[in-house]
Amino acid sequence: MKTQSLTNTRLVLALLAAGVVGGAGVTVVNAQRADGTSAPFVAAANAAPSAAPVAPLAPLATMNGAPDFSAITQRYGAAVVNISVVGSAGADSENPLAQGGVDPAQIQEFLRRFGIPGMQGMPGAPGQRGGQRGGKAPDVQTRGQGSGFIISADGIILTNAHVVKGAKEVTVKLTDRRELQAKVLGADPKTDVAVLKVEGKNLPVVTMGKVGDLRVGEWVLAIGSPFGFENTVTAGVVSAKGRSLPDDSAVPFIQTDVAVNPGNSGGPLFNARGEVVGINSQIYSRTGGYQGVSFAIPIDLATKIKDQIVATGKVEHARLGVMVQEVNQTLADSFKLDTPEGALVANVERGGPAEKAGLQAGDVIRKVNGQTIVSSGDLPAVISLAMPGDKITLDVWRNGGNKQISAQLGGASDKVAKADADKGEPQQGKLGLALRPLQPGESRGNDGGLLIQEVSGPAARAGVEAGDVLLAVNGAPVKSIEQVREAVAKSTKSVALLVQRGDDKIFVPVKMG
């Protein structure tokens, strides 16, 4: 299938999932009962299968000064499996390839999550009637491939949720060429982790590692099925830890330069001792192929998700109920922070755990249970490892000083109270803002605030727009124009304006002078 016209234009810097070659997943996960055999595993010639996790290997050997991964591949290669998925989708499904007319935005999302799609079953292809006017188009069969790895001798397998999305039939192929039918025990799209089960005994398994022990610059390797080439080994180094991506803020990704391509999705990322530290999930690319930046889901997060799925068949995510943003140098100066670190609270959800705990817009969260929050992406990553009902201690910066707040986390499915409603002639200052009190019906659910009628000077350069609602200055809520003047008069280098535009709230740093 031609992808150049898409990947070279609209898909600049698209995040691409590293799995599913040859087709798409469909919309609804449909768990299947396993009907595979339970014959004992027969090891591949170069494999050393084990019925239980074995001790990790000794530190990485070298050959002529270069790392030698042969021992890891020999011992654990048999525990890495190829996953084939068959699904179907009708013309009214969410599968872009099942649509009569394909929206470029849908294609972008499809490529981002599924890698390079195949043409099988695509409407418009010879013999297909999908997209015809009048009447419902027939179901379209879709196929895909990915990778996975066995974590228990009785057949529990970890992979990516996007690999088995919409699966009606899942087949797991072992290195000894046996094929077993797999049941999808559960999948969590939020973290992109899925758990499969095959019937078997004494299957080869991997050894789990600790992400906390993983160091940036350390050697790692991936085993998977890129483009369907089974048990392919690629290696590189850890480029960074705790990376937050735009659409996956709950996952603190491990970034590597390991070559990962479509079909690698769901495969293991090993450290130099042969321990699994992550699940290969996404790549960052301008073309749709590997360009030196790959991302893996940390194995400690994946294990927590797996434990929930195996125990209950579903996953619950903890929720604090705040919207946060990055602290840059200008915001740090505005809030009198010594360093531009932490997660700045831009909005607190009405009735949520954060509001109940006393968190406010303008607070800067610097630690959670003693763990330092350096960037805003660190906060959702920490919360994602907790459970609903867990109590946490937050170290926050408020009004120029430190404060400790205790909060009890809620669940992602908890209902939150709706926002209420609120009051009021215009004026200008050295920020370049013309303000007036809010009229009835303009409060947008806030307890105070001023309508920004005109913008010029520093505020305009910072991105403030007429029609925005000014809610706070340097974290202090504003209810009058005089309040704003006083707050600005006390500031020297910059001020942080909390503004609302539509339903969104964000702190805008405005440099003075």
C-alpha positions in Angstrom: 0.0 0.0 0.0 1.2 3.5 -0.8 1.7 5.6 2.3 4.1 8.3 0.9 1.4 10.9 0.1 0.1 10.7 3.7 3.3 10.3 5.7 5.2 13.0 3.8 2.5 15.7 4.2 0.0 15.7 7.0 1.7 13.2 9.3 4.7 15.3 10.2 5.8 14.4 13.7 2.9 11.9 14.1 3.1 9.4 16.9 2.9 5.9 15.3 2.2 2.7 17.1 4.8 0.1 16.4 2.3 -2.7 15.7 -0.2 -4.2 13.3 1.1 -4.8 9.9 -1.2 -5.8 7.1 -4.5 -4.4 8.5 -6.4 -2.7 11.2 -8.0 -3.7 14.3 -11.8 -3.1 14.5 -13.8 -1.4 17.2 -15.0 -3.7 19.9 -12.8 -6.1 21.8 -14.6 -9.4 21.6 -13.1 -12.0 24.0 -12.8 -15.4 22.6 -12.5 -18.7 24.4 -9.2 -20.5 23.9 -9.5 -23.7 21.9 -5.7 -24.3 21.4 -3.9 -27.5 22.5 -2.3 -28.0 25.9 0.6 -30.0 24.5 3.9 -29.5 26.4 6.2 -26.9 24.9 9.0 -28.2 22.7 11.9 -25.8 22.7 13.4 -24.3 19.6 16.9 -25.5 19.0 18.6 -22.4 20.3 16.2 -21.8 23.2 16.3 -22.7 26.9 12.7 -22.8 28.0 11.8 -22.7 31.7 8.6 -23.4 33.6 9.2 -20.5 35.9 11.1 -17.3 35.9 14.8 -17.9 36.0 17.5 -15.8 37.5 18.7 -12.9 35.4 21.9 -13.2 33.4 25.2 -11.9 34.5 26.2 -8.4 33.3 26.4 -8.0 29.6 29.3 -9.7 27.9 31.2 -8.0 25.1 32.7 -9.2 21.8 35.7 -7.2 20.6 34.5 -4.3 22.8 30.9 -4.4 21.5 27.9 -5.6 23.5 27.0 -9.3 23.0 23.2 -10.0 23.3 23.4 -13.6 22.2 22.9 -15.1 25.7 19.7 -13.0 26.3 18.3 -14.0 22.9 19.2 -17.6 23.4 17.6 -17.8 26.9 14.5 -15.7 26.4 13.8 -15.6 22.6 11.4 -18.6 22.9 9.2 -16.6 25.3 8.5 -13.9 22.7 5.5 -14.7 20.5 4.0 -13.5 17.2 0.4 -12.4 17.5 -2.0 -12.6 14.5 -5.4 -10.9 14.8 -8.6 -11.3 12.7 -11.5 -9.0 13.2 -14.3 -7.4 11.2 -15.9 -4.0 10.9 -19.0 -2.7 9.2 -19.3 0.6 7.4 -20.6 2.3 10.5 -17.7 1.3 12.7 -14.9 3.4 13.9 -12.4 1.6 11.7 -11.2 4.1 9.0 -10.7 1.3 6.5 -14.3 0.2 6.9 -15.7 3.6 5.9 -17.1 4.4 2.5 -15.2 7.8 2.5 -12.0 8.0 4.5 -11.3 11.2 6.4 -7.6 12.2 6.4 -7.9 12.9 10.2 -9.1 9.3 10.7 -6.2 8.0 8.6 -3.8 10.0 10.6 -5.1 8.6 13.9 -5.2 5.1 12.3 -1.5 5.3 11.2 -0.6 6.8 14.6 -2.0 3.9 16.5 -1.7 1.0 14.2 1.4 1.5 12.1 1.3 0.9 8.3 -2.1 -0.6 7.3 -2.6 -3.3 4.6 -5.1 -3.1 1.9 -7.0 -6.3 2.6 -10.7 -5.7 2.9 -10.5 -2.0 2.2 -13.6 -0.5 0.6 -13.1 0.3 -3.0 -10.8 -2.6 -3.6 -11.8 -5.1 -6.3 -14.7 -7.2 -5.2 -15.7 -4.8 -2.3 -18.9 -2.9 -2.1 -18.2 -0.9 1.0 -19.3 2.7 0.9 -22.1 2.1 -1.5 -25.1 4.5 -1.4 -28.3 3.1 0.0 -28.1 0.2 2.3 -25.5 -0.9 4.8 -22.1 -2.0 3.6 -21.1 -5.6 4.5 -18.6 -6.3 7.2 -14.9 -5.9 6.3 -12.5 -8.5 7.5 -9.4 -7.0 9.0 -6.1 -8.6 9.8 -3.1 -7.4 11.9 0.1 -8.6 13.5 2.0 -7.7 16.6 4.2 -9.2 19.2 3.9 -10.3 22.9 5.7 -12.2 25.6 4.8 -15.0 28.0 5.0 -14.1 31.7 3.7 -17.3 33.3 4.3 -21.0 32.4 0.5 -21.6 32.1 0.1 -19.1 29.3 -0.4 -15.5 30.4 0.9 -13.2 27.7 1.4 -9.4 27.7 1.0 -7.3 24.6 -0.4 -3.9 23.5 -4.1 -3.1 23.7 -4.0 -1.7 20.1 -2.6 -5.0 18.8 -5.8 -6.9 19.8 -8.3 -4.0 19.5 -11.5 -5.4 18.0 -10.1 -8.9 17.8 -12.5 -11.7 17.0 -9.8 -14.3 16.7 -6.3 -14.1 18.2 -3.6 -16.6 17.3 -0.3 -16.9 19.1 2.7 -18.4 17.3 5.6 -19.8 19.2 9.2 -20.2 18.1 8.7 -23.9 17.7 6.1 -23.1 15.0 3.1 -24.2 17.1 0.0 -22.0 16.9 -2.3 -21.6 19.9 -5.7 -19.8 20.0 -5.6 -17.0 22.6 -8.4 -15.5 24.8 -8.3 -11.7 25.4 -8.6 -11.5 29.2 -8.8 -7.7 29.1 -7.3 -4.6 27.5 -6.8 -1.1 28.8 -6.7 1.5 26.0 -5.5 4.2 28.5 -2.2 2.6 29.1 -2.2 0.4 25.9 -1.7 -2.8 27.9 -3.6 -6.1 27.1 -3.5 -9.5 28.7 -4.0 -12.8 26.7 -4.3 -16.4 27.8 -3.3 -19.5 25.9 -3.7 -23.1 27.1 -0.4 -24.6 27.8 2.0 -26.1 30.4 5.7 -25.4 31.1 5.8 -22.6 28.5 9.0 -20.5 28.3 8.8 -17.3 30.3 10.6 -14.0 30.6 12.1 -12.6 33.8 10.7 -9.2 35.0 13.0 -6.3 35.9 12.6 -3.0 37.8 12.3 0.2 35.9 13.7 2.1 38.9 17.0 0.3 38.4 17.1 1.3 34.7 19.6 4.0 33.8 19.7 6.5 30.9 22.5 5.4 28.6 22.1 1.7 29.5 22.0 -0.9 26.8 18.6 -2.5 26.0 17.2 -4.7 23.3 13.9 -5.5 21.7 12.6 -8.9 20.4 9.6 -8.9 18.2 8.1 -9.4 14.7 8.7 -6.2 12.7 6.8 -6.4 9.4 6.1 -10.1 10.3 9.7 -11.1 10.6 9.4 -13.2 13.7 11.9 -13.2 16.6 13.9 -10.2 15.2 16.4 -8.7 17.7 17.3 -5.0 17.7 19.4 -3.2 20.3 20.2 0.4 21.4 20.3 2.5 24.6 17.9 4.1 27.0 17.5 7.7 25.8 15.3 9.0 28.6 12.9 7.9 31.3 9.5 9.2 32.3 8.6 10.7 28.9 5.0 12.0 28.7 3.4 12.0 25.2 0.5 14.2 24.1 -2.2 11.6 24.1 -0.7 9.2 26.7 -0.1 11.4 29.7 -0.8 8.6 32.1 2.2 6.6 30.9 5.7 7.6 31.9 7.3 6.1 28.7 10.9 4.8 28.4 12.5 6.4 25.4 15.1 4.4 23.5 16.9 4.4 20.2 16.2 0.8 19.6 14.9 0.1 16.1 11.1 -0.6 16.5 8.8 -0.9 13.5 5.2 -2.0 12.7 4.9 -5.5 14.1 7.2 -4.9 17.2 4.2 -3.6 19.1 3.6 -5.6 22.3 7.1 -7.1 22.3 9.5 -6.9 25.3 12.2 -4.5 26.0 15.1 -6.2 27.8 17.8 -4.7 29.9 21.4 -5.9 29.7 20.7 -8.6 32.4 17.9 -10.1 30.3 15.1 -8.7 32.4 12.0 -7.2 30.8 11.7 -3.5 31.6 9.1 -2.4 29.1 6.6 -3.2 26.4 7.5 -1.6 23.0 4.6 0.5 22.0 5.1 3.6 19.9 7.6 5.4 17.6 8.0 9.1 16.8 8.2 9.5 13.1 7.8 11.8 10.1 7.5 8.9 7.7 5.7 6.1 9.4 8.9 4.1 9.9 11.6 4.0 12.5 13.6 7.3 12.8 15.6 6.7 16.0 13.0 7.5 18.7 11.0 4.6 20.2 8.8 4.4 23.3 8.1 1.5 25.7 5.5 1.2 28.5 7.4 0.6 31.8 6.9 -2.9 33.0 6.0 -1.9 36.6 3.0 0.0 35.2 2.1 -2.9 32.8 2.3 -5.4 35.7 -0.2 -3.3 37.8 -2.6 -3.3 34.9 -2.1 -7.0 34.3 -2.8 -7.8 38.0 -6.1 -5.9 37.8 -7.2 -7.6 34.5 -6.4 -11.1 35.8 -8.2 -10.5 39.1 -11.3 -8.6 37.9 -11.2 -8.5 34.1 -11.2 -4.7 34.1 -8.9 -1.8 35.0 -9.6 1.2 37.4 -7.5 4.3 37.1 -6.9 6.8 40.0 -7.9 10.4 39.5 -6.8 13.6 41.3 -9.0 16.0 39.3 -6.7 18.7 38.2 -5.5 20.2 34.9 -1.8 21.0 35.1 0.7 22.8 32.9 4.5 23.2 32.6 6.3 25.7 34.7 8.7 27.7 32.5 11.1 30.3 33.7 8.7 33.2 33.3 6.0 31.4 35.4 8.6 30.5 38.0 9.6 34.1 38.3 5.9 35.1 38.6 5.3 32.6 41.4 8.7 33.4 43.1 9.9 29.8 42.6 13.7 29.2 42.8 13.6 26.7 39.9 11.1 26.2 37.0 10.0 22.8 38.2 6.7 21.2 39.2 3.2 20.9 37.9 1.2 24.2 37.9 -2.5 23.6 38.6 -4.5 25.5 36.0 -7.9 24.2 36.9 -9.4 22.2 39.7 -12.4 19.9 38.9 -15.5 20.9 40.8 -16.3 18.2 43.4 -13.2 16.2 42.6 -10.6 14.8 45.0 -8.3 17.8 44.5 -11.0 20.3 45.4 -12.0 18.3 48.5 -8.3 18.2 49.6 -8.1 22.0 49.2 -5.9 22.3 46.1 -6.3 25.6 44.2 -5.5 27.0 40.7 -2.1 28.5 41.0 -0.7 25.9 43.3 2.5 24.3 42.0 2.7 20.6 42.9 6.4 19.8 43.6 6.3 16.4 45.3 3.9 13.4 45.6 4.6 11.1 48.5 8.1 12.5 48.6 8.7 11.9 44.9 9.9 15.0 43.1 7.7 16.3 40.3 10.1 18.0 37.8 7.8 18.4 34.8 4.0 18.5 34.5 4.0 15.1 32.8 5.5 13.5 36.0 2.2 14.1 37.9 -0.2 12.0 35.9 2.5 9.3 35.6 2.8 9.1 39.4 -1.0 9.1 39.8 -1.4 6.3 37.2 0.6 4.0 39.4 -1.9 4.5 42.3 -5.3 3.0 42.9 -8.6 4.8 43.5 -9.0 5.3 47.3 -5.2 5.7 47.9 -4.2 8.6 50.1 -1.3 10.7 48.9 0.6 13.6 50.3 1.3 16.6 48.1 4.0 19.2 48.6 2.7 22.4 47.0 4.0 25.9 46.5 1.4 28.5 47.3 1.6 32.3 47.7 5.4 32.2 48.0 5.7 29.3 50.5 5.6 25.6 50.9 2.4 23.8 52.0 1.6 20.1 52.5 -1.8 18.8 51.5 -3.3 15.3 51.9 -5.7 14.0 49.3 -7.6 10.8 48.7 -7.7 9.7 45.0 -10.9 9.1 43.3 -11.7 6.8 40.4 -11.8 7.7 36.7 -15.5 6.7 36.5 -16.5 8.9 39.5 -19.2 11.5 38.7 -18.2 15.1 39.3 -20.5 18.0 40.2 -21.4 20.4 37.4 -20.1 24.0 37.6 -22.5 26.8 38.6 -23.2 30.3 37.2 -22.4 34.2 38.2 -22.0 39.3 37.6 -21.6 43.6 36.0 -18.0 48.5 32.5 -14.4 48.6 30.9 -10.7 49.9 32.0 -6.8 49.6 30.9 -3.5 49.1 32.7 0.2 48.5 32.0 -0.5 44.9 31.0 -2.5 46.2 28.0 -5.8 44.8 29.3 -9.2 46.4 29.1 -11.3 44.7 31.8 -14.8 44.9 33.1 -16.9 42.9 35.6 -18.8 39.9 34.4 -22.5 40.2 33.6 -25.0 37.6 34.7 -24.6 34.5 32.6 -20.9 35.2 31.7 -19.3 33.5 34.7 -18.9 30.2 32.9 -19.1 28.4 36.3 -16.5 30.5 38.1 -16.9 32.3 41.4 -15.3 35.5 40.1 -13.3 36.9 37.3 -13.2 39.8 34.8 -14.0 39.9 31.1 -11.1 40.9 28.9 -12.6 43.3 26.3 -9.4 44.6 24.6 -5.8 43.5 24.6 -2.6 45.2 23.6 1.0 45.5 24.7 2.6 42.7 26.9 -0.6 40.8 27.3 -1.3 40.6 23.5 2.3 39.5 22.9 1.8 36.7 25.5 -1.2 35.4 23.6 -4.1 36.8 25.7 -7.2 37.5 23.6 -10.3 39.7 23.8 -13.2 37.5 25.1 -11.0 35.6 27.6 -12.0 35.7 31.2 -9.3 36.7 33.7 -9.6 34.5 36.8 -6.4 35.1 38.8 -3.1 37.0 38.9 -0.1 35.1 40.2 -2.5 32.5 41.7 -4.7 34.9 43.5 -8.3 34.9 42.4 -9.5 38.3 41.1 -13.0 39.8 41.5 -12.3 43.5 40.8 -10.2 45.7 38.5 -8.5 47.3 41.6 -7.4 43.9 42.7 -5.6 43.4 39.4 -3.9 46.8 39.6 -2.6 46.0 43.0 -1.3 42.6 42.0 0.4 44.0 38.9 2.0 46.8 40.9 3.7 44.3 43.3 5.2 42.4 40.3 8.5 43.3 38.8 9.6 40.9 36.0 6.4 39.1 35.1 2.9 38.1 36.1 1.0 34.8 35.6 -2.5 35.4 34.4 -5.0 32.5 34.7 -7.4 33.0 31.8 -10.4 31.0 30.6 -11.1 30.6 26.9 -14.2 28.5 26.3 -14.0 25.6 28.6 -10.1 25.7 28.9 -8.1 27.3 31.6 -4.4 28.1 31.4 -1.8 30.2 33.1 -0.3 32.7 30.6 3.1 34.2 31.7 3.3 37.9 30.8 6.7 39.7 30.9 6.5 43.2 32.2 8.0 46.1 30.3 
